[in-house]
């Protein structure tokens, strides 16, 4: 892989992806040489990713999927890199065709990448083509987290979600945006939450679709809805927390497998949460995708991880933000309250469906809350039109506070 980009100080340079043919040939060779485990001894996913799912995914990956598809999708968009705090940050920057669009920086999570946000670009930047109004438009900045995709790997520890949040504020400043909003899910929700607490100059408000604050403080369980949400958290921590613990404590160990075997990488990225796994199973085994989670869209993300060799460095982001050292550093410190307006959307397939009472307790500045009827943990990826509609509604009242931008 070669990146057409030169860095000089704080400059921003265009970026283009070019994967070497040798890398694609090597990927196919490794897929063909996979040493498969025997079939699981249960009829569900309780022992992990099922053999039938992994084999069908790898068969399609090697034989039917266009390995240059992800390259073409990214190169069709304006991409750039810039060095921030010693790390080369890759980002997609799409300006709206409509004047006075509200700048929005959106952060992906794990096991995702900027790929999970690509299909929301059209509805957000050009709402008139997707049932919205011109005044609902956004200018979009989609950065790759450090160690993910085409962003550089940190060469020192300490790149937690708070440090990423500060880097994103610097990025928006470099782009000339003096007023903007931020959104994120999964790890991106942690980054966005941190930005809301840091309240950098120009940040008008935030929106998330995962309530990350419940991981640090036991939520209440007074109502039936709260008890159901608490039970969902307990189930996730008892049955689906393996990847979190491994990456938060031993990312280097799992990294050897993630960079050596594409089948191991695919299985690791699939084994996140029950709702997403079942949808991915249906897409590959039954040929029935849920929303936008098609075979090709899912493999775009997995292929990006493989060809950039970022399985280990992405895993290390959990060690920085949620590992023992991070917890020790945060012990005894109360983070500042979020002072900017907050929007929140609960999607039914999320790991836990956060009730409004929990969100209000975490964010006293909550100005928008909604529960929608479809979508899961990867909301922007699975339901891009619905996701974009929620973002428009959440940030609509803040547009009056926007100062028209002098676009660069």
C-alpha positions, -999 to 999 in steps of 0.1 A, spaced: 0 0 0 13 34 -9 -1 67 3 2 98 -19 7 123 8 36 144 22 35 160 56 50 194 63 43 207 98 6 211 103 -2 211 66 -31 191 51 -22 170 21 -45 150 -4 -45 112 1 -51 84 -24 -52 47 -17 -32 23 -40 -31 -13 -29 -3 -34 -45 -14 -64 -65 10 -85 -45 -10 -78 -14 -42 -90 -30 -26 -121 -43 -12 -128 -8 -46 -123 8 -62 -149 -16 -33 -173 -9 -37 -170 29 -75 -175 26 -70 -207 6 -45 -220 31 -67 -214 62 -65 -242 88 -101 -245 100 -111 -256 135 -136 -283 139 -173 -273 141 -185 -258 173 -202 -283 197 -234 -262 201 -261 -250 178 -257 -213 185 -229 -187 188 -222 -194 225 -188 -209 216 -179 -180 192 -182 -174 155 -198 -204 139 -177 -224 114 -204 -221 86 -203 -183 89 -166 -180 88 -162 -204 59 -189 -188 38 -174 -154 45 -139 -165 35 -152 -183 4 -170 -152 -8 -141 -130 1 -116 -151 -19 -138 -159 -49 -166 -134 -54 -157 -101 -37 -139 -74 -56 -107 -68 -36 -103 -34 -51 -138 -23 -42 -128 -6 -9 -100 12 -27 -124 25 -54 -150 36 -28 -125 56 -8 -107 71 -38 -141 84 -50 -141 107 -20 -119 136 -9 -93 122 14 -65 139 33 -39 134 60 -24 157 85 0 151 114 -15 159 148 4 153 181 29 131 162 3 108 145 -6 109 108 -44 113 108 -64 102 78 -98 117 71 -125 120 46 -138 156 41 -169 160 21 -184 195 17 -221 200 11 -233 215 -21 -256 237 0 -245 270 15 -241 275 52 -239 237 59 -232 229 96 -198 212 100 -200 178 116 -171 155 127 -182 119 131 -161 92 147 -163 55 140 -157 27 165 -143 -9 167 -146 -33 148 -156 -6 123 -138 21 104 -147 51 82 -163 24 60 -193 22 84 -200 59 78 -197 62 41 -233 55 32 -245 83 55 -225 109 35 -251 115 9 -281 119 32 -261 143 55 -243 164 29 -271 165 3 -304 161 22 -325 174 -7 -316 142 -26 -327 121 4 -360 136 15 -346 164 36 -342 202 33 -312 222 21 -310 239 55 -304 204 70 -271 200 53 -238 192 69 -201 195 59 -187 161 69 -153 153 85 -148 116 90 -114 108 106 -99 74 111 -90 68 147 -52 66 154 -41 30 146 -71 23 124 -73 23 86 -50 48 70 -42 68 102 -8 62 116 -1 39 145 8 57 177 44 50 188 37 57 225 9 48 249 -17 73 260 -38 77 230 -71 73 249 -105 87 238 -97 121 256 -65 125 236 -83 117 204 -110 142 213 -83 170 216 -68 159 183 -102 162 166 -107 197 179 -73 206 164 -83 190 131 -115 211 129 -95 242 137 -70 234 109 -100 230 85 -111 265 94 -143 255 112 -151 279 140 -185 264 148 -192 226 145 -209 196 161 -197 161 168 -212 126 167 -200 91 175 -209 55 183 -190 27 200 -154 40 206 -165 71 187 -191 77 214 -163 77 239 -144 102 218 -175 124 214 -184 122 251 -148 134 259 -151 163 234 -184 173 252 -165 174 285 -135 192 271 -159 217 254 -133 230 229 -139 264 215 -164 262 186 -181 229 197 -218 236 196 -231 202 207 -228 164 205 -248 133 196 -242 97 205 -260 64 201 -242 44 228 -243 55 264 -206 49 274 -210 65 309 -228 34 322 -196 14 321 -181 36 347 -210 41 371 -237 16 380 -270 29 365 -303 28 384 -328 0 380 -360 15 393 -383 11 363 -390 -20 341 -372 -3 312 -341 4 334 -341 -32 347 -343 -45 311 -313 -23 301 -293 -34 331 -300 -70 323 -288 -65 288 -255 -50 301 -251 -80 324 -256 -104 296 -232 -86 274 -205 -86 301 -211 -123 309 -213 -136 273 -199 -111 248 -172 -93 266 -142 -115 255 -130 -92 228 -131 -62 251 -111 -79 279 -85 -92 255 -80 -59 237 -80 -39 270 -55 -62 286 -35 -82 260 -39 -65 226 -4 -76 215 -12 -112 220 -43 -113 198 -25 -90 173 -3 -119 161 -33 -138 148 -50 -107 134 -20 -99 112 -12 -134 102 -45 -149 93 -73 -132 74 -98 -158 86 -88 -151 122 -92 -114 116 -126 -118 100 -138 -140 129 -125 -116 155 -142 -86 139 -175 -105 136 -176 -116 172 -188 -83 187 -224 -83 198 -253 -108 194 -276 -85 173 -249 -76 148 -236 -112 146 -270 -126 137 -274 -100 110 -240 -108 96 -248 -146 98 -280 -139 77 -261 -119 52 -235 -145 45 -252 -178 52 -288 -170 43 -281 -143 18 -306 -119 35 -288 -87 46 -303 -66 73 -306 -30 60 -273 -19 46 -252 -48 61 -246 -66 28 -218 -90 22 -198 -65 1 -202 -37 27 -191 -59 55 -161 -71 35 -151 -36 26 -144 -31 63 -126 -64 69 -105 -59 38 -95 -24 50 -83 -39 83 -63 -66 65 -47 -46 38 -37 -18 62 -24 -43 88 -41 -25 116 -57 -54 136 -31 -51 164 -29 -13 165 -67 -9 166 -69 -34 194 -44 -13 214 -68 16 215 -88 -4 240 -57 -8 262 -51 30 261 -88 39 269 -100 10 291 -70 -10 303 -56 -12 338 -32 17 333 -61 39 320 -83 29 349 -55 36 374 -49 70 359 -86 79 361 -90 66 397 -101 94 420 -107 119 393 -142 131 384 -145 141 348 -160 175 341 -197 176 332 -208 180 297 -218 216 292 -228 216 256 -262 204 243 -265 167 239 -286 146 215 -291 108 219 -308 82 198 -315 46 211 -315 20 184 -334 -13 192 -305 -36 184 -279 -17 204 -259 -37 230 -281 -21 257 -311 2 249 -305 31 271 -336 46 287 -341 83 287 -337 84 325 -301 71 322 -292 95 294 -306 125 314 -286 115 344 -254 113 324 -262 144 304 -281 171 322 -278 192 291 -298 167 270 -318 185 244 -329 157 221 -338 120 228 -355 95 206 -360 57 204 -363 45 168 -378 12 155 -349 -4 136 -311 -5 136 -284 -17 159 -249 -11 172 -237 0 137 -265 24 132 -250 46 105 -238 15 86 -270 -5 89 -296 23 85 -279 53 70 -311 72 60 -327 68 94 -294 76 111 -290 108 90 -326 118 99 -318 115 136 -287 136 132 -306 163 114 -333 164 142 -307 164 170 -286 193 157 -314 213 140 -319 237 170 -282 244 171 -279 258 136 -290 293 147 -258 294 168 -236 287 137 -216 315 123 -215 312 85 -181 298 75 -156 312 51 -148 279 34 -113 271 25 
